[in-house]
Amino acid sequence: MHIHVVGVCGTFMGSLARLAKMLGHRVTGSDANVYPPMSLQLREMGVELTEGYDAENLQPVPDLVIVGNALSRGNPEIEALLNAKLPYVSGPQWLAEQVLPGRRVLAVAGTHGKTTTASLLAWILECAGLEPGFLIGGVLRNFGLSARLGRADAPFIVEADEYDTAFFDKRSKFVHYRPDIAILNNLEFDHADIFPDLAAIERQFHHFVRTVPGNGSLLVADDEPALERVLSQGCWTPVQRFGRLPGSEWRLLPDPDDSRVFTVVAGGESHVVRWGMSGRHNAANAVAALAAASCLGVTLADGCRALATFAAPRRRQEIRGEAGGIQVLDDFAHHPSAIALTLEGLDQDRHGGRLLAVIEPRSNTMRLGGMKALLADSVSRADSVWWYQPPGLDWSLADVVAGQGASRVESDLEALVADVVEQAVAGDRIVVMSNGGFGGIHDKLLQALEVRHGRSR
């Protein structure tokens, strides 16, 4: 079968293309920007890529078109697809129909932490010998990829996103997956471009809860009022809670002296975990993954051993390099809560030196200004903060962070890089936070630091 993927270079759609290729299909794809690393991975697999959207991309005529959720009416390729009456489907529906049947599905949902939690779960199951399949919104460094089929009878892990499915299907993606085991990590207002308020997102999460069978499992964070409101709308599946509250089936006890150490207590057992990630939010992600793995028979001891060898996925506290004793990190945090938790974890993991934050508010929610009032408080754990005012942001970052003496706002990327490099000294850590490429700022920082301080590594 010839499958054509429209919007192929996004992580989710590119991962679908990989899975389709693994299933033996001929796969082609198009995108407005065919860019690495996804473009390189797909071409290495033999996926034929075309830059730009055009009716000619549908020649020769494919047997099926998988449409990404970033595409809308008016796009020339979408209009050609509809006019020719070609068969088409959304990415989540194709995954649900062609990959998930006959497998135990584990889905990870929540405003934050989906990629990390799903990656943790995949690694725990891999270490237990289950050879899981997965589709996750980031590159798993333990595996070197974002998706694989796994063993035919193995469980399948999917990052369950609440964003809408496609231009023709406005339900949240995750209602397609019908998991046996679902993790609900947290729930806050986000995606202001498609949801009017938090209640609307809670309703979608309830639709997701309704798809989990009575003989399945729901693993729910224990201190999330929005999730409790979701469950109060109706729940037909056994619930286990995880977190720091007494009485939770899976309890997290952070180490007060070391942010990379925590204790997990469950089923009368307790185990101390020493691992490579910092922050209570990541420890909570790990406990959620341990709880989900236990539903498949993985012991707590075995799961904790796997955590010691876990490598965080790309763009999650990822060290991009160092020059002159100054470290540059990359993190995907883009929501005020995620920014605050990331900085808290890095602050707790200090070994001297300052914590310098460089932030681009580029998500749709940020651009619409729905969260701008929370930004100033989100960076309280950083010593200095540089905010980048990207083109098209129609509200003033300078007004929002006025009065924050440690904050600076810059609309010129080169000037921002120059200022950060001038201020940074040996022992500092620079953490860059954005859900986009941020103009290649990580490499720009490292190159400028190398010129000023010495060779990077």
N, C-alpha and C positions, 0 to 999 in steps of 0.2 A: 504494500500500500504506500502511496505517495502522500505524506502529510506535510502541509505547509503551515508554519507557525508565524503569525503576524505579531510583531512586538517581541522578537525572539531574544533580545539581548538583556532583558530584565532577568534578575536572578531566578524568579519563579518560572517564567516562560522558557528561559534557557535550560533550566533543569528538566522541564517537561520534554523539551527537544532531545535532551540526552536520554531520557527514559524511552522515548519513542524509538530512538536509534538503537538502544539496547534490545528493544523488542523485535528488531529486524526490519523496521520500516525505512523507506527512503525519506529523508527529512530535508526540507528546505526552510528558509526563514528570511524575514525581512524586518528591518527596524529603522527608525529615523537616524539613529547613531549606532553603527556597528563598531563596537569598541571593546578593547580587552578589559579584564581577562576573559570574560565570557566568550567573546568572538574567537579567541585563540583556542579555548577548550572545545568549542563546537566544531571549528574547522579541523582540529586534530581528530575528531570523531568522524569526519566525513560529512558534516552538515554543510549544505551549500547556502551561503549568506548573500543577501543583497542589501545595499545601502539605500534607504529611502522607501517610501510607500508609492506604489504605482500599480495600475491594472496589469501591466506586463509581468509583474511578479507572479501572477496566477497562471502563467504559461510555462511549460505545458500544464494543463488543468490538473490540479491535485485531486486526490480522492476525498480528502477531508482538509478543512482549514481550522486550526485552533487559534482563537482570537484572544489576545491579551486585554486586560481590563483598562489599559491606558488608551485604547482605541475608541473612537466615537464616530457617530454619523458625520458625514462630510469628508472623512478621510478617503482619498481616491481609491485605495485598495479595498476598503470596506464597501464603498459604493459599487465597485466592480464586482465584488463577491456577491452582494445582494442582487444586483441586476442580472447576473448570470445564474442565480439560484443554485449556487454551489452549496454542498453540505458543509455546515460549520458548527462549532461547538466551543464552549468556554474551556479554559484550562482546567479549572476545578472539576467540571463535569467529565472531561476526558480522563482525568486521573481517577475519578471515582468509578468510571465504567470500565476502564482498560487495565488498571493496575491494582486497585484495592480489592476487588472481589476475591473471596476465598482466603483472605488474610486477616489476621488480628490487627486492627488499626489503632494506633496510639496517636492522639492529636493534642497539640500543645497550644492553648489559647491564652490571650491576655494582652493588655496594652503594652507591657514591657517584658523583655526577657524570653520571648518565644524562641528566638534563634539559639540562644545559649542553652536553654533548658532542653530543647529538642536535640541539640548536639550532645549534651551530657547523656541523655537517655540513649542515643545511638551508640555512644562509646561504652556505656555500662553493658548494654545488650551484646555488643561485639565482644567485649572481654569475657562475657559469660558463654560465648560460643554460639550465640543464636543467629549470627550473620544477618542482621536486620536490613531491610530496605528503608530508604528515607528520601524525603524531599524537604529541604530546609533552606531558609532564606539567607544563606551565607555559606562560605567555603569552610568545611570542617577540616581543621588542620590535621587531626588524627587520621583522616581519610584522604585529604587532598582534593576533595570534590564536594559538591552540594547535593548530589542526588545519585542514587544507585538502586537497582532492583533488589539486590540481596538474594538470599536463597528463596526458591519458589514458595516454600511453605513457611517462611520466616515472618515475623511481625513486620509491619511497616509503620514508620514514624512520619508524621506530616506536621509541619508548622501551620497552624490553623488561624488564618488571618480573617479579621472581621471586615476588611475592606470589601467593596462590592465586587461582584463576579465579572461582569461584562456589560457592554452597552445595551444588551438585550436581556440581561438578568441582573436585577439590582439587589438581589439577596446577598448577604455576606458569603464570602467564599466557603467558610467553614461548614455551612449547612449541607454541603455536598458530601462530606467525608464519612459521616455516620460511624464514628469511632466506637470501639469497644471500651477503650480507656481514654478519658479526657482529663487533661490538667487545665484548671482555671487559675492562672497565676496572679492576676490583679485586674482591675478595671477602673479606668479613668476616662475623662472626656478626651477624645482625639478625633482626627479625620473630620475636621470642621467643614471640609468641602462637601461631605456627603451626609453627615449627621447633624441635625439641628441642636441636639443637647444630649446629655448623658443618658437620659431615659430612653432615647431612641437606640442607643448602643446596647443598653441593658435588655431591650426587647429582642435584639438580634442574638445576644448571648443566650437568652431563654430559648429561642428557636434552636440554637445549637444544643442546649441541654436536652431538649425534647427528642433529639435524635440518638441519644445514648441509651442502649437497651437496659432493661431491668436486671439482666445478669452481667452487666458491665460494671465499671467503676468510675466515679467522679472524684477527683482529687482537687480540693479547693483550698486556696490560701485562707488562713484563719482570721485575718484582721482586715478584711476588705468589705466595708458596708455595701458597696455596689453589688458585689457578688452575692451577698446575703439577700439583697432585694431580687436578684435574678432567681435564686433558688426559691424564694417565697412565692414566685409566680407559678410554681409547680415543679416537682422533681420526683422521678420514678426510678431512680438509680441509687444504689448505696453510695453514701458520701463519706470520704475520709478527709480530714483537714490536716494541713501541714503549716508550720510556722512557729512562732515563739510563744504562743499563748498556752498556759497550763491547760491540760485536758485534750489537746490536739493529739491525734494518733501518731503523727510524725512531728516531733518537736525539735526545733533548732535552738542550740545554746551557743551563741558566739563566744569566742575567747576574748576577754576584755583587753588582753595585752598584745594579741597578734591577729590581724584581720585576715590572715590566710589559714587560720585554724578555727574549727568549730566542732561541736559535738552534736551528733544526731541520736535521738532516743526514740525507739519504736518497738512495740511488741515485747517489752521487758528487756530489750537489749540497748546498749549504748556503745557508740564507736566514735573515736576522735579522728577527724579528718584533717590532714595537712596537705594542702594542694597549692596550685599556682595562681589562683585568682584571689582578688581582694574584694571586700565589701559584703555587707549583710545581704544585699539583694542577690548577689551571686551564690552565697551560701543557701539562701532560700530556693533558688533555682535548682541547686544540687539536691536538696532534700525532696523537692517535687519529683525530680527524676528518679531518685532512689525509691520513692513510694510507687511510682508507675512501674518501675522494673520489678518490684516485689510482686505485683499483680501477675507477672509472668514467671514467678518462681525464683527470681534472683535473690539470694540471701543478702541481708544487710551488710554482712562482712565482705562479701564479694563485691557488692556495689561500691562500698567505701574504698576498697583496694583499687578499683577502676578509676576513681576520682583522682588518685595520686598521680596517674599518668595522663590525665586529661589535658589536652592543649586547647585553649580557648579558640573559638572560631575567628576568622579574619574580622578585623574591625571591632573587636571587643577587647579593650585594654591591650591592643596589639602594639608591641614595640616595633616601630618602623626603622629605628636606627639611633646612633649616638655619635656626637662629635664634640670634642673638647669637654668631655664629661657631662654633656647635656643630652638628655634622653628625649626623643620625640615619640609620642604614643598616638595611636589612632583609635577613636571610639565612635560607635554609631549613635550615641545618645543625641536625641534631638527634641525630646519632650522635656519641659522643665523638671518633672519628677525624675526622669532618667538622668538628666544632667546633674541634679543634686546628688543622687545616689552614686553615680560614677565618681564625682569629686569627693564624696564622703569616703568611699572605699580607698581611693588613692591617697587621701589625706591620712587615713589610718595606717597606711602602708609606708609612711615616710621613713627615710633613712638619712635625714639631713637634706638641706636644699629646699627650694621653694616649689610650689605647684603653680604653674602658669597655664591658664586655660585660653584656648582660641576657639571661638564658637561661631558657626554659621547657622542662623535660623532660617532654613530653606524649605522645611516641610510645608505642605499645603496648609496645615493648621497654623503654623507660625506665620506664614505669609498673610493669612486672613486676620491675624492679630488677636485671635481668640485666647491665646495664652500669654500675651505680652506682659501682663501685670505680674506674672509669676517669675519672670526671668531674673529680675534683680536679686531676689532671695535665693534663687537656685544655685548661685555661684559663691555662696558665703564661705565655702571651704577652700576656695582658691586664694592665693596671695595676690595675683594679678590676672586680669581678664581682658582679652581683646575680642571685641564683637565685630563681625564683618557684616556690613550693610550691603546685601547683594542687590544687583539690579532688579527692579520690579517690586521691591518691598515698599509698599506705599505708606508705611508709618515709620516714624523716626525712632531708631534704637537709642539715639542720644537722649531723647526725652524720657524713654523708659528707664534707662540706667542712670539718669542724672542724680547726683548726690552720692553715687558709689565711687568713692575715691580710687578704688583699685581697678575701675573699668575704663576702657578706652574704646572708641568706636572709629572704624576706618572703612571707607568705601573703595579704597584702592588696595588691591591684594598685594602688590609689590611693596607698597609703603607699609602695610601691616607686617609683612615678613621682615622687612628691614628693621622695624621698631622692636619686634619680638627678639630678633637676633641681637640687637644692640643691648637690650635689657638683660638677656639671659646670661647666667654665669655657671661655672662648673658646679655640679651637684643638683641643678634645677631639672625638673621634668616639665616638658611642654605637652599637654594633652589637647589634641585637636578633636573637636566634636561636631559632626555633621552627618546627615543621612545621604549626602552626595559626595561627589569627587572633590569638591571644594577647590577647583582649579589646580589640582596637583600640589596643594600647599605643603604636604608632608615632604615631598622631594625638594621643594623650594627651600624649606626651612633647613633641611639637612645639608643641602649644597651651600647655603649661605653660612651656616654654622661651621662647616668645614673650612671655608675660605677664612673665616675669622678666627677659629680656634684650633683647627687641626683636622686631620682626616677622620671621616666617619667610619663606623663599623656596623 
